[in-house]
Amino acid sequence: MQITDVQITRVQLDKIKAIASITLDDALIINGIKVIEGPEGLAVEMPRRKPFTEGIRYTAHPTNKEAWEYVTRTVINAFQKMEYIQA
């Protein structure tokens, strides 16, 4: 799996700093990834919705630690690059 494109839209919603979309292998787009400011710095939250039952359900997410770290690192790097360019 390769992330072939990252689009970042800056927002100012409390702890949410940006909304990202990623393209995987030029074939699949995942929208609604949040870049949030957490207690330990920037973090990524995958898109989710509230189901009819209790709890929260992610609509798309990595299935293993390596993929999660890859998505997180790529999205945060793109956000930081955008912030640097705009500064």
N, C-alpha and C positions, 0 to 999 in steps of 0.2 A: 504494500500500500504506500503510495506516494501522495503527499499533498502537493498538488500542482498549481494551486492558486489560493490566495488568502485576500479577502476583502474586509476592511475594517471601517466601521462607521463610529465616530466618536459621539458619545452621549454624556449627559450630566444628570444621572439619576441616582442620587445618594451614593451607594458604593459601586454602582455599575459605571464603568469608565468607557466601555465600547461594546458594540455588537459586531460579531464577526461571522463571515461565511467562508467555508473552506470547500475546495473542489478536490475530490479524490480521484487520482488516475485519469483526469480529464473526462470523467464519466458520471460522477455523483456529487451533488452539491448538498452540503449541510448548512442550513441557515439558523440564525438565532443563538449562536454561541456567545455567551456573555464573558467579557473581561471584567473581573471585579477586584476591588481593593479589599483584601482581607487582612487579618491581624498579622500575617506573616508575609505580606506583600501581595503582588498580583497573582490572581488565580483565574482559572477558566471553569465556567459552568456550562455544561452541555444543555441543549434545548430540552424543555420538559413541559408537561401539562398536568393539570389535576384531573385524574380519572373520576368517573362517577362514584367509585368507591373511595375509601380512605387513602391518604398518602399522596405521593408524587410519582409520576412515571416519566422517565426520560424517553424522548421520542427518537433519539439517536445517541449512541455512546460507544466509546472504544470497549472492546471485550477483554483486553488484557492490559497489564501494567505498562508494557513497552509502548503499545499504541496510545495509551492515555498520556504518557510522558511526551511522546512525539507530537501529538496534537497540542498539548499544553505549551510545550516549548516553541513550536512553530507559530501559534497564535500570539503568544506573549511577545516573541521577538518581532513579529510584524507590527504589533501595537507600539512597542518601544521605538521601532524604526520610524513609524509615523509621527510619534511624539517628538523625536529628535529633529526630524525634517521640519516640523511646524514650529519648533522653538526658535 
